[in-house]
Amino acid sequence: MEQWRKNLYILFVVQMLSLAGFSIVIPFLPLYIQQLRISTGGSVKFWSGMVFFSQGAAMMISAPLWGAVADRYGRKLMLIRAALGGAALLAAMGFVKSVEQLVLLRLLQGFVTGIVPAGNALIAASAPKEHTGEALGLMQMGAWTGVAIGPLIGGIIGDTLGFRESFWITGSLLALSGMLVVFWVHEDFHPAAKSCRPKLMKGFSILLRAPKMLHLYTETFLQSVGRTLIFPIAALFVMELMDSTQGVATITGMVLALRALTGSISAVWLGRLGDRIGHGRVLACCFIAVMLVYLPQAFVTAAWQLVLLQAITGLVEGGTLPALGALINLNTPPGSQGATYGINASVNSAGRCIAPMLSSGFAIWFSIRSVFGVAALIYGLAALFALHGNRSRFTAGL
């Protein structure tokens, strides 16, 4: 078996384990905040937004820098750093006493972690161009599968054992994924000659001026905002629908898990479809479909309706990330995969940084239901960008 395929299958498992770990805590974070001391004032909705905002803001700053380091010293090293550093920080979150301490650790998590961009950069640098969609689709399937397993496990653990235990399990899964990278991933890394490397900021400038990259990063940003928008309010909305706190974490975990599971199923198939018919076409169709599925979610009256519609959301949303990843890779200057996916992770983090505050703001000022309408609007805007790019034929894949 070719080495890039061996790495792909191992990193599929690494993505699945690490994203399962990160996602375990998502369903109950707003509920965990309710149990913590708030020393500086503010509502649970506000601090729920801040918990998500802090991690995204830190990663937005650090991801391009780590990506540039990866191009100089290797992507495997960055994977090990992200996995083992994240393991320590997530385990520490199980011991916090106040919400401010939790926000601080989430901030540090954003500076240290970055498993997904490091793994994608390694695969993008080693996989043949004609297999880009397939490879990144499988990586996305691993991520979606982890995100599907994690919230379901986290919801059950949160409702039965307690919230703190979930952080310790998360740390263990990240440590395991780090060990897999150390012993099983092989990278034949040959950095560019020192005389051929541009300075850090000049390298970023060259990359951003490359044809179509700014357009693709804009679509990435909109996708990230739309995808993350409901995370801070999901548990609170489920509580509103159930009119009870009993079993809320489990149902919220089910909502997020089914969405991720259906996304993992569609990611590989849509990635391969994009290799055949063009990733731009797949991307535009997926954005339109997600917009249409989000619209009725503002009007659900029972938790099972939300579960069903979020499952359909995942099915049509699953093709967006492999399509964007493939289009970015096809337009990346040679030898710049680390910086490319570092900036991509930064753009994703910017979306995850803005989305929680936007979500919290609309939930406070209008209602939780309004957040779903905002998500539909954002995906509609992303669809317009994708349609414009498709019409302009911005990639050779079209």
SEMARLUM-906430 format. One record per atom (N, C-alpha, C, CB): x, y, z; residue in three letters. Coordinates in steps of 0.1 Angstrom, whole numbers, plus 5000, padded with zeros to 4 digits. Atoms other than C-alpha are relative to their C-alpha. Glycine has a CB too. Layout:
N
XYZALA ...
//
This chain:
398
500849885000MET 500050005000MET 500950125000MET 499050005012MET 499349875000GLU 501250354992GLU 500150075013GLU 499550094989GLU 499949944987GLN 502550555021GLN 499050105003GLN 501450065002GLN 501049894998TRP 500150845016TRP 498749945004TRP 499850084987TRP 501250064996ARG 497250595019ARG 500149955014ARG 499749884990ARG 499850044986LYS 498650445051LYS 499850115009LYS 501549945002LYS 500249884991ASN 498950795066ASN 498550045000ASN 500950114994ASN 501449965000LEU 495450865054LEU 499149925009LEU 499549994985LEU 500950084992TYR 493850575071TYR 500350015015TYR 500249854997TYR 499649974986ILE 495850635104ILE 499450145004ILE 501549995002ILE 500549874996LEU 494951005103LEU 498550015000LEU 500650104991LEU 501450014999PHE 491350915097PHE 499649965014PHE 499449894990PHE 500250044986VAL 491450735131VAL 500350125010VAL 500849885004VAL 499649894991VAL 493351025147VAL 498950125000VAL 501450064995VAL 501049895001GLN 490751285134GLN 498849955007GLN 499650024985GLN 501250054994MET 487951065146MET 500150005016MET 499749854996MET 499850004986LEU 489451015181LEU 500050155006LEU 501249935004LEU 499849864994SER 490451385186SER 498750084999SER 501150074992SER 501249925001LEU 487251535173LEU 498949945009LEU 499550004985LEU 500950064990ALA 485251285194ALA 500350065014ALA 500149845000ALA 499649944987GLY 487251415224GLY 499550145001GLY 501449995001GLY 500449864999PHE 486651775216PHE 498550025001PHE 500550084987PHE 501549985001SER 482951725209SER 499349945012SER 499549934987SER 500650054988ILE 482251535241ILE 499450115008ILE 500949915008ILE 500449904990VAL 481951855260VAL 499050104994VAL 501250085004VAL 500849905006ILE 479952055234ILE 498550005005ILE 499949984985ILE 501450004996PRO 476351945244PRO 499750075013PRO 499449875000PRO 500349964987PHE 476652045280PHE 500850135005PHE 500249895010PHE 499249894996LEU 479052345280LEU 499150115007LEU 500750064989LEU 500849904994PRO 476152595287PRO 499549955014PRO 498850044992PRO 500550064987LEU 474852355315LEU 501250005010LEU 499549864998LEU 498850004991TYR 478452325329TYR 500250145006TYR 501249954993TYR 499849864995ILE 478652705331ILE 499050045011ILE 499850104988ILE 501049974989GLN 475452715352GLN 500549945013GLN 498749934996GLN 499550054987GLN 477352505378GLN 501250075005GLN 500349854998GLN 498849934996LEU 480352725379LEU 499750145006LEU 501050014988LEU 500149874994ARG 480953045399ARG 500350114989ARG 500950025012ARG 499749895009ILE 480653365378ILE 500350125009ILE 498750034991ILE 499449904991SER 482853625395SER 499850144995SER 501449975003SER 500049875006THR 482553915371THR 498650044995THR 501050014990THR 501449965005GLY 478753915363GLY 499849954986GLY 499850155001GLY 500450045013GLY 476953845331GLY 499149875000GLY 501349974992GLY 501050115001SER 474353595320SER 500749874995SER 498850034991SER 499650135005VAL 474753225312VAL 500250004984VAL 499149885004VAL 499949995015LYS 474053305275LYS 501250074996LYS 498750074995LYS 498849925003PHE 476853565275PHE 501249915002PHE 500050125009PHE 498850084997TRP 479353335291TRP 500149874991TRP 500149965014TRP 500050115010SER 478353045268SER 500650054987SER 498549954998SER 499349955012GLY 479253265239GLY 501450035002GLY 499350134996GLY 498649974997MET 482553375255MET 500849875000MET 500150075013MET 499350134999VAL 483553005261VAL 500449964986VAL 499249895007VAL 499750045013PHE 483252935224PHE 500950114993PHE 498749994992PHE 499349895006PHE 484553285214PHE 501549995003PHE 499550135004PHE 498650004996SER 487853255233SER 500849904993SER 500149985015SER 499250105007GLN 488952935217GLN 500250034985GLN 499349865001GLN 499949965014GLY 488153055182GLY 500950124998GLY 498650034995GLY 499249885002ALA 489853395187ALA 501549965001ALA 499650105011ALA 498650044999ALA 493053235199ALA 500549924988ALA 500249925013ALA 499650085011MET 493152985171MET 500150084987MET 499049884998MET 500049915011MET 492453255146MET 501450074999MET 498950115001MET 498749934999ILE 495753425157ILE 501149904997ILE 500250075013ILE 498850095000SER 497953115161SER 500049914988SER 499949925013SER 500050105010ALA 496852885133ALA 501050034988ALA 498649984995ALA 499049975011PRO 498753065104PRO 501449995004PRO 499750144995PRO 498650014996LEU 501853085125LEU 500549855001LEU 500250075014LEU 499750154999TRP 501752705133TRP 500149944986TRP 498949935008TRP 500050055014GLY 501052645096GLY 501450034993GLY 498950064992GLY 498749965005ALA 504252835086ALA 501149925006ALA 500250155002ALA 499050084993VAL 506252645112VAL 499949864994VAL 499749995015VAL 500150145006ALA 504852315097ALA 500749994987ALA 498549974998ALA 499350005012ASP 506152415063ASP 501650005001ASP 499650124991ASP 498550004998ARG 509652455078ARG 500549885007ARG 500350135008ARG 499550104991TYR 509852175103TYR 499249874999TYR 500050045014TYR 500850125002GLY 507151925092GLY 498650005007GLY 500849885006GLY 501450004995ARG 503451865097ARG 499749905011ARG 499049974989ARG 500150104989LYS 503851555119LYS 500350065013LYS 500949884997LYS 499749944987LEU 505451755146LEU 498950095005LEU 501350094998LEU 501149924996MET 502551995146MET 498849925005MET 499550094988MET 501150094996LEU 500051705149LEU 500349965014LEU 499949884991LEU 499650054986ILE 501951575180ILE 499850125010ILE 501449955000ILE 500249894992ARG 502051925195ARG 498550035003ARG 500650134994ARG 501449974998ALA 498351985190ALA 499349895008ALA 499350014986ALA 500750114993ALA 497151645203ALA 500449995014ALA 500349874993ALA 499650014986LEU 499251625234LEU 499850125008LEU 501549965001LEU 500349874993GLY 498951995243GLY 498550015003GLY 500550124992GLY 501549994998GLY 495151975238GLY 499649905011GLY 499349964988GLY 500350104990ALA 495051655260ALA 500150065014ALA 500849884999ALA 499849954987ALA 496551835290ALA 499050115003ALA 501450065001ALA 500949894998LEU 494352145286LEU 498649965002LEU 500150104989LEU 501450044998LEU 491051965282LEU 499849925013LEU 499649904988LEU 500150074987ALA 491751745312ALA 500050105011ALA 501249905002ALA 500049904989ALA 492452055333ALA 498750075001ALA 501150114996ALA 501349934999MET 489052205324MET 499049925009MET 499450004986MET 500950074991GLY 487451935345GLY 500250045015GLY 500349854999GLY 499749964987PHE 489052095376PHE 499650155003PHE 501449985003PHE 500249854998VAL 487952465371VAL 498950025010VAL 499650064987VAL 501049974990LYS 485952635398LYS 499150124996LYS 500750045013LYS 500849895005SER 484752945379SER 500050014985SER 500750145006SER 500149995015VAL 483653035344VAL 501250074994VAL 498750074996VAL 498849935005GLU 486553275341GLU 501249914998GLU 500350125009GLU 498950095001GLN 489052995346GLN 499749914987GLN 500149915012GLN 500450085012LEU 487152785319LEU 500350084988LEU 498649965001LEU 499849925012VAL 487353075294VAL 501550014998VAL 499450145002VAL 498549995002LEU 491153115301LEU 500649874994LEU 500650025014LEU 499550125005LEU 491752745295LEU 499649984985LEU 499549885008LEU 500550015014ARG 489652755263ARG 500950094991ARG 498550044999ARG 499149915007LEU 491853055252LEU 501349934997LEU 500250135008LEU 498750085001LEU 495052845258LEU 499849894990LEU 500549955013LEU 500250115010GLN 493452555239GLN 500050054986GLN 498649945003GLN 500049955013GLY 492952775209GLY 501450034995GLY 499250134999GLY 498649975004PHE 496652875209PHE 500849874998PHE 500750085011PHE 499250125001VAL 497852515213VAL 499649904990VAL 500149935014VAL 500550115009THR 495552285193THR 500050044986THR 498649965005THR 500049985015GLY 495052255156GLY 500249874993GLY 501050104995GLY 499850135006ILE 494851885148ILE 499549994986ILE 499349895009ILE 500650015013VAL 492551915118VAL 500850074989VAL 498550065000VAL 499249945011PRO 494552175098PRO 501449934998PRO 500250145003PRO 498750065002ALA 497851995105ALA 499849864993ALA 500649975014ALA 500350135007GLY 496351655094GLY 499750034986GLY 498949935007GLY 500449975014ASN 494751805063ASN 501250054992ASN 499050115000ASN 498849955007ALA 498051985054ALA 500949884996ALA 500850105008ALA 499150125003LEU 500051655057LEU 499449924989LEU 500149915013LEU 500650085011ILE 497551465035ILE 500050084987ILE 498649965004ILE 500049935012ALA 497251745010ALA 501450014993ALA 499550155003ALA 498649995006ALA 501051765006ALA 500449874994ALA 500950045011ALA 499550135005SER 501351385000SER 499149934991SER 500249925012SER 500950075009ALA 498251274982ALA 500150054985ALA 498550025005ALA 500149965013PRO 498151284944PRO 498950104997PRO 499949884990PRO 501149905003LYS 496151584930LYS 498749944996LYS 500550104990LYS 501350065005GLU 493651354913GLU 499249935011GLU 500349904989GLU 500750074989HIS 492851194946HIS 499750105012HIS 500849885006HIS 500149904989THR 492551524966THR 498649995006THR 500250144994THR 501350004995GLY 488751514969GLY 499749885009GLY 499050014989GLY 500250134993GLU 488751144980GLU 500750015013GLU 500549894991GLU 499250004987ALA 491551195006ALA 499450105010ALA 501450044996ALA 500549904991LEU 490151515021LEU 498549965004LEU 500050144994LEU 501350054996GLY 486651365020GLY 500149895011GLY 499349944988GLY 499850104989LEU 487851065041LEU 500550075013LEU 501049894995LEU 499649934988MET 489551305065MET 498850075006MET 501150104997MET 501249944995GLN 486351495068GLN 499049905006GLN 499350084989GLN 500950114995MET 484451165073MET 500549975014MET 500049884991MET 499450034986GLY 486851095103GLY 499650115009GLY 501549994999GLY 500449894991ALA 486151435117ALA 498550005003ALA 500450144994ALA 501450004998TRP 482451415112TRP 499649885009TRP 499249994987TRP 500350124992THR 482351065127THR 500350035015THR 500849874995THR 499649964986GLY 484251195158GLY 499050095006GLY 501450065000GLY 501049904995VAL 481851485161VAL 498749935002VAL 499850114990VAL 501350074998ALA 478951235158ALA 500049925013ALA 499749914988ALA 499950084988ILE 480251005185ILE 500150085013ILE 501249914999ILE 499749924988GLY 481451275209GLY 498850055007GLY 500950114996GLY 501249944992PRO 478251465217PRO 499149905006PRO 499350094990PRO 500950104995LEU 476251145221LEU 500649945013LEU 499849894990LEU 499350054988ILE 478851005246ILE 500050115011ILE 501549964997ILE 499949894991GLY 479251345262GLY 498650035007GLY 500550134994GLY 501349974994GLY 475451395267GLY 499649895010GLY 499050004989GLY 500350114990ILE 475051045283ILE 500950015012ILE 500349874993ILE 499149994989ILE 478151095305ILE 499550125009ILE 501450024996ILE 500449884992GLY 476951445315GLY 498849985008GLY 499850124990GLY 501350024993ASP 473451325325ASP 500249895010ASP 499049964990ASP 499950114991THR 474751015343THR 501250015010THR 500249874992THR 498849994991LEU 478351055357LEU 500250145005LEU 501249944993LEU 499749864997GLY 478751435356GLY 500850064989GLY 500850005013GLY 499349925010PHE 480251705335PHE 501549995000PHE 499550145000PHE 498650004998ARG 483751705349ARG 500749884994ARG 500450025015ARG 499450125005GLU 484351345340GLU 500250004985GLU 499149885004GLU 499949995014SER 483751425304SER 501350064995SER 498850074994SER 498749945004PHE 486751655302PHE 501249915002PHE 500250135009PHE 498950094998TRP 488951385316TRP 500149894989TRP 499949935014TRP 500150105011ILE 487751135290ILE 500550074987ILE 498649954998ILE 499649925012THR 488351405263THR 501650005000THR 499550145001THR 498649994999GLY 491951445275GLY 500749864997GLY 500550045014GLY 499550135003SER 492551065273SER 499949974985SER 499249905008SER 500150035015LEU 491251045237LEU 501050084992LEU 498550034996LEU 499049925007LEU 493451325226LEU 501449955002LEU 500050155005LEU 498750064997ALA 496451165243ALA 500249884991ALA 500249975015ALA 499950125008LEU 495750845225LEU 500250034985LEU 498749925001LEU 499849965014SER 495451015191SER 501550064998SER 499050114996SER 498649955001GLY 498851185198GLY 501049894999GLY 500350095012GLY 499150125000MET 500450845205MET 499949934986MET 499749915011MET 500250065013LEU 499050715172LEU 500950074990LEU 498650004995LEU 499249925009VAL 500750995153VAL 501549985002VAL 499750155002VAL 498650024997VAL 504050945171VAL 500549874994VAL 500250005016VAL 499550135004PHE 504350575163PHE 499649954986PHE 499549905010PHE 500550065012TRP 502350525131TRP 500050094988TRP 498649955002TRP 500049915012VAL 502450835109VAL 501450024995VAL 499350135004VAL 498749985005HIS 505350865086HIS 499950124990HIS 500649884993HIS 499949895009GLU 506251195068GLU 501450014994GLU 499650135008GLU 498749985007ASP 508951215042ASP 500150154997ASP 500049914987ASP 500149855001PHE 509451585048PHE 501450054995PHE 499750065013PHE 498849935006HIS 511951795027HIS 499650144999HIS 500449944986HIS 500449855000PRO 511652165036PRO 500750074988PRO 500450075013PRO 499449925011ALA 512352415009ALA 501350065005ALA 499150124995ALA 498749944997ALA 515952555008ALA 499850135007ALA 500950014988ALA 500249874993LYS 516352845032LYS 500050124991LYS 501150015011LYS 499949885009SER 517353075004SER 498750024991SER 501249984991SER 501250005008CYS 514052984986CYS 498750045008CYS 499849874993CYS 501249974992ARG 511753055015ARG 499850155002ARG 500249945014ARG 500349864997PRO 509953395017PRO 499950025015PRO 498750044993PRO 500249964986LYS 509853575050LYS 498649975004LYS 500450145003LYS 501350044995LEU 506853485072LEU 498950084994LEU 500050005015LEU 501149915004MET 504653785064MET 499950014985MET 500150135006MET 500050005014LYS 505753795028LYS 499449874994LYS 501450024995LYS 500650135005GLY 504853425024GLY 498550005001GLY 500549895009GLY 501449994999PHE 501353495037PHE 499450094989PHE 499650055014PHE 500549905010SER 500953795014SER 500049934986SER 500950125000SER 499950075012ILE 502053584984ILE 498849904998ILE 501349924998ILE 501150105000LEU 499553314993LEU 498650064999LEU 500049925013LEU 501349935001LEU 496653554998LEU 499850064986LEU 499950105011LEU 500149945013ARG 497453704964ARG 499949904989ARG 501150094997ARG 500150115010ALA 497353364947ALA 498650004994ALA 500449865006ALA 501350005006PRO 494453324922PRO 499049935008PRO 500149954986PRO 501350064995LYS 491053264938LYS 500149975015LYS 499749884993LYS 499950044986MET 492453204974MET 499150095009MET 501450015004MET 500849914992LEU 490753514989LEU 498549974999LEU 500350154997LEU 501450045003HIS 487453414973HIS 499749875008HIS 499849984985HIS 500350124993LEU 487753064988LEU 500050015015LEU 501149894996LEU 500049984986TYR 488653185022TYR 498850075005TYR 501350085004TYR 501349944997THR 485553405022THR 498949905002THR 499650114989THR 501050104999GLU 483453105015GLU 500249915013GLU 500049914988GLU 499750084988THR 485252915043THR 499550075012THR 501549985001THR 500449924989PHE 484553195067PHE 498449995002PHE 500450154999PHE 501550004999LEU 480753205059LEU 499649865004LEU 499450034986LEU 500450134997GLN 480552825061GLN 500349975015GLN 500849894992GLN 499750024986SER 482252825095SER 499050085010SER 501450055003SER 501049934992VAL 479953095109VAL 498649935000VAL 499850154994VAL 501350075001GLY 476852915096GLY 500049875008GLY 499649984986GLY 499950134994ARG 477952575109ARG 500150015015ARG 501249924995ARG 499849994986THR 478852695144THR 498950085007THR 501450075003THR 501049914994LEU 475952935150LEU 499149945011LEU 499250064989LEU 501050054990ILE 473652705169ILE 500749935012ILE 499149904993ILE 499350074989PHE 476352535191PHE 499750065014PHE 501549994998PHE 500249954987PRO 476052785220PRO 498650005005PRO 500550145000PRO 501449994995ILE 472252785221ILE 499349864999ILE 499350104992ILE 500750135003ALA 471552415212ALA 499449955013ALA 501049904994ALA 500650064988ALA 471152295248ALA 498950095006ALA 501249995010ALA 501049914995LEU 469152605258LEU 498749994992LEU 500550145000LEU 501250015009PHE 466852555228PHE 499349875003PHE 500350014985PHE 500650134997VAL 466352185236VAL 499350015013VAL 501149895001VAL 500649984987MET 465552285272MET 498750074998MET 500950085010MET 501249935003GLU 462952525259GLU 498949914994GLU 500350134991GLU 501050095007LEU 461352265236LEU 499549895010LEU 500749934988LEU 500450114991MET 461251995264MET 499350065012MET 501349925004MET 500549944988ASP 460252245291ASP 500449935013ASP 498450014999ASP 499550074989SER 462452055315SER 501549994998SER 499449855000SER 498550025001THR 466152005324THR 500449865000THR 500650075012THR 499750155000GLN 465851625326GLN 500349954986GLN 498849935006GLN 499650065013GLY 467751455298GLY 500450104989GLY 498949924995GLY 499749905011VAL 468651785280VAL 501349974994VAL 500050145007VAL 498750035006ALA 472351695276ALA 500049884990ALA 501049985011ALA 500150125009THR 471451355261THR 499450044987THR 499249895007THR 500749965012ILE 468951505236ILE 500950094992ILE 498750065003ILE 499249915007THR 471351785227THR 501249924993THR 500650115009THR 498950095006GLY 474151525221GLY 499449934988GLY 500549905011GLY 500650075011MET 471751335199MET 499850094988MET 498649945004MET 500249905011VAL 470951645178VAL 501450024993VAL 499550145006VAL 498749985006LEU 474651715172LEU 500649884994LEU 501050075010LEU 499450125004ALA 475651355169ALA 499449954986ALA 499849895010ALA 500650045013LEU 473151275141LEU 500350094989LEU 498449995002LEU 499549915011ARG 474051585122ARG 501449974996ARG 500050155006ARG 498750045004ALA 477651485123ALA 500149864993ALA 500950005013ALA 500050135006LEU 476951125115LEU 499650004986LEU 499149905008LEU 500549995014THR 474951205084THR 501050084991THR 498650074999THR 498949935007GLY 477751455075GLY 501149914996GLY 500450115008GLY 498950095003SER 480351185077SER 499649904989SER 500449925013SER 500450095010ILE 478350955055ILE 500050074986ILE 498549955002ILE 500049935013SER 477951215027SER 501450064996SER 499050115001SER 498849935003ALA 481451365030ALA 500949934989ALA 500950025012ALA 499250085009VAL 483351085012VAL 499450004986VAL 500349865005VAL 500750025013TRP 480751034985TRP 500050134992TRP 498649955002TRP 500049875006LEU 480451404978LEU 501450054996LEU 499350115009LEU 498649975004GLY 484251444978GLY 500449934987GLY 501049965011GLY 499750075013ARG 484551174951ARG 499250064989ARG 499749855002ARG 500949945010LEU 481651334932LEU 500750124995LEU 498650035005LEU 499349875004GLY 483551664932GLY 501249974992GLY 500450075013GLY 498950045008ASP 486651484918ASP 499649984985ASP 500749885005ASP 500550045014ARG 484451384888ARG 499350124993ARG 499049895001ARG 500849895006ILE 482151684882ILE 500450145003ILE 498549985004ILE 499549864997GLY 483951974898GLY 499550035015GLY 499450104991GLY 500349974986HIS 484152074935HIS 499150135002HIS 501250015008HIS 500849884999GLY 482652414928GLY 498549984998GLY 500550104989GLY 501450045002ARG 479352264916ARG 499549945012ARG 499849914988ARG 500450074988VAL 479152034946VAL 499850115011VAL 501049895004VAL 500049904990LEU 479852334969LEU 498850084999LEU 501350085000LEU 501249925002ALA 477152554955ALA 498749935003ALA 500050064985ALA 501250084997CYS 474552284956CYS 499849975015CYS 500049874992CYS 500150034986CYS 475352194992CYS 499650135008CYS 501449955005CYS 500449874993PHE 475152565004PHE 498550034998PHE 500950114995PHE 501449975002ILE 471752604988ILE 499149905008ILE 499749994985ILE 500850104993ALA 470452285003ALA 500050025015ALA 500649864997ALA 499949974986VAL 471752375038VAL 499150125004VAL 501450035004VAL 500949884997MET 469952715036MET 498649965000MET 500250104988MET 501450045000LEU 466652545027LEU 499649925012LEU 499749934987LEU 500350094989VAL 466952295055VAL 499950085013VAL 501049895001VAL 499949934988TYR 467752555081TYR 498750095002TYR 501250105000TYR 501249914999LEU 464652775074LEU 498949945009LEU 499450034986LEU 501150054991PRO 461952545090PRO 500449975014PRO 499549874994PRO 499650034986GLN 464052485121GLN 499750105010GLN 501549975000GLN 500449904991ALA 463052815135ALA 498549985005ALA 500150144993ALA 501450024997PHE 459452685137PHE 499749865006PHE 499250024987PHE 500350134994VAL 459852345153VAL 499350015014VAL 501349915002VAL 500849994987THR 457652265183THR 500449885009THR 498550004997THR 499650114992ALA 459251945196ALA 501449964997ALA 499049884997ALA 498650035001ALA 462751815202ALA 500349904988ALA 500549945013ALA 499750105011TRP 462351515177TRP 500050074987TRP 498949905001TRP 500049935013GLN 461651765149GLN 501450064998GLN 498950115000GLN 498649945001LEU 464951945156LEU 501049894997LEU 500350075013LEU 499150125003VAL 466751605157VAL 500049964986VAL 499749885009VAL 500250045014LEU 465351515123LEU 500650104990LEU 498549974997LEU 499649905009LEU 466051845106LEU 501550025001LEU 499350135003LEU 498549984999GLN 469651865120GLN 500749884994GLN 500450015015GLN 499450115007ALA 470251515107ALA 500050024985ALA 499249875003ALA 500049965014ILE 469251635072ILE 501050114997ILE 498550044996ILE 499049905002THR 471351935077THR 501449954998THR 500050105012THR 498750075002GLY 474451715082GLY 500249944987GLY 500249915012GLY 499950075013LEU 473651515051LEU 500450094989LEU 498749934997LEU 499749915011VAL 473751815028VAL 501250095003VAL 498750094997VAL 498949924996GLU 476352005048GLU 501349924999GLU 499950055014GLU 498850085000GLY 478851715046GLY 500950024989GLY 499649865001GLY 499249985011GLY 480051805012GLY 500750134999GLY 499249994988GLY 499449865001THR 481052165019THR 501550005004THR 499250095009THR 498649994996LEU 484352105038LEU 500949934991LEU 500149945014LEU 499150065010PRO 485851845014PRO 500150084987PRO 499649864998PRO 500049925012ALA 484852064985ALA 500950125001ALA 498650044996ALA 499149884998LEU 486452375000LEU 501449965002LEU 499550075013LEU 498650044998GLY 489552185011GLY 500649964986GLY 500049885009GLY 499550045013ALA 489952034976ALA 500350124991ALA 499149904993ALA 499949885008LEU 489452374959LEU 501250085005LEU 498850095000LEU 498949934995ILE 491952534982ILE 501349934997ILE 499950015016ILE 498850085004ASN 494552254976ASN 500350024986ASN 499849865004ASN 499749995014LEU 494152284939LEU 500650134996LEU 498749974992LEU 499549875003ASN 494952654940ASN 501250045009ASN 498950105002ASN 498949974991THR 497752634966THR 501350004993THR 500049905012THR 498750005006PRO 501252734955PRO 500849885006PRO 500850135003PRO 499350124996PRO 503652434957PRO 500850025013PRO 500949954990PRO 499249994987GLY 505252374992GLY 499450095010GLY 501350044996GLY 500649904990SER 502752605010SER 498849945007SER 499750124993SER 501250064994GLN 500252345023GLN 499850045015GLN 500149854998GLN 500149964986GLY 501052425059GLY 499550135002GLY 501449985007GLY 500549864998ALA 500652795056ALA 498650014994ALA 500950104992ALA 501449995005THR 497552745034THR 499049955009THR 499949924987THR 501050054991TYR 495752525058TYR 500050075014TYR 500249855002TYR 499949924988GLY 497052735087GLY 499150124999GLY 501450045003GLY 500949885002ILE 495353045072ILE 498549954999ILE 500450074987ILE 501450065001ASN 492252825064ASN 499549985014ASN 500049874992ASN 500450024986ALA 492152725101ALA 499750135007ALA 501149915008ALA 500349874994SER 492453085111SER 498750064996SER 501250104996SER 501349955006VAL 489553185088VAL 498949925007VAL 500049984985VAL 501050084993ASN 487552895103ASN 499850045014ASN 500449855000ASN 500049964986SER 488453005138SER 499350145001SER 501450015006SER 500749875000ALA 487353365129ALA 498549984999ALA 500550094988ALA 501550035000GLY 483953225120GLY 499549945013GLY 499749904989GLY 500450064987ARG 483853015152ARG 500050115011ARG 500849885004ARG 499949894990CYS 484853335171CYS 498850094999CYS 501350084997CYS 501149915002ILE 482153555156ILE 498649935003ILE 500050064986ILE 501350074999ALA 479353295155ALA 499449995014ALA 500249864995ALA 500650014986PRO 478953245193PRO 499550135005PRO 501049955010PRO 500449874995MET 478753615200MET 498750054992MET 501150104998MET 501149975009LEU 476353665170LEU 498749925005LEU 500349974985LEU 501150094995SER 474253365183SER 499550055013SER 500549865001SER 500549954987SER 474153495218SER 499350134999SER 501250015010SER 500749875002GLY 473253845207GLY 498649984995GLY 500850084991GLY 501450015005PHE 470253735186PHE 499149925010PHE 500149924987PHE 500850084990ALA 469153485213ALA 499550105012ALA 500849895006ALA 500349914990ILE 469253765239ILE 499050114996ILE 501250075006ILE 500749885005TRP 467854055218TRP 498649964993TRP 500850084990TRP 501250055007PHE 465253855198PHE 499549875007PHE 500349984985PHE 500350134994SER 464853485206SER 500949904995SER 498549964996SER 499250115004ILE 466653155203ILE 499749964986ILE 499949885010ILE 500550045014ARG 464553075172ARG 500650084989ARG 498550005000ARG 499549915010SER 465953375154SER 501349954995SER 500050145005SER 498750045004VAL 469353215153VAL 500049914988VAL 500749925012VAL 500150095012PHE 468152955128PHE 499850074987PHE 498949895002PHE 500249915011GLY 466953225105GLY 501350074995GLY 499050105002GLY 498749945003VAL 470353395107VAL 500949904993VAL 500750055013VAL 499250105006ALA 472053065099ALA 499649984985ALA 499949865007ALA 500450015013ALA 469953025068ALA 500450114991ALA 498449994999ALA 499649895007LEU 470753375057LEU 501550004997LEU 499750135008LEU 498550015002ILE 474553315061ILE 500349904989ILE 500749975013ILE 499850105010TYR 474352995041TYR 499550054986TYR 499349875004TYR 500549955013GLY 472353175014GLY 501150094994GLY 498750085002GLY 498949925004LEU 475153435012LEU 501249924994LEU 500550105011LEU 498950095005ALA 477753155009ALA 499649944987ALA 500249895011ALA 500550055013ALA 475653004981ALA 500250104989ALA 498649965001ALA 499849895010LEU 475853334962LEU 501450014996LEU 499550135004LEU 498550005003PHE 479653334965PHE 500449884992PHE 500850015013PHE 499750125007ALA 479852974954ALA 499550004985ALA 499549885007ALA 500649995013LEU 477553034924LEU 500850094991LEU 498650045000LEU 499249915007HIS 479653334914HIS 501349944996HIS 500250135008HIS 498750075003GLY 482853134916GLY 499849894990GLY 500649945013GLY 500250115009ASN 481352844897ASN 499850064986ASN 498749925004ASN 500249935013ARG 480253084869ARG 501350064995ARG 498950115001ARG 498749955005SER 483653234868SER 501049904997SER 500650105011SER 499150115002ARG 485252894866ARG 501350025006ARG 500149974984ARG 498849964994PHE 487752974892PHE 501049885003PHE 499750065013PHE 499150114998THR 489252624893THR 500049914988THR 499649925013THR 499950095012ALA 490452374867ALA 499149885002ALA 501449964998ALA 500950114998GLY 488152124884GLY 498750014994GLY 499949975015GLY 501349985005LEU 485152274868LEU 500049994985LEU 499550145004LEU 
//
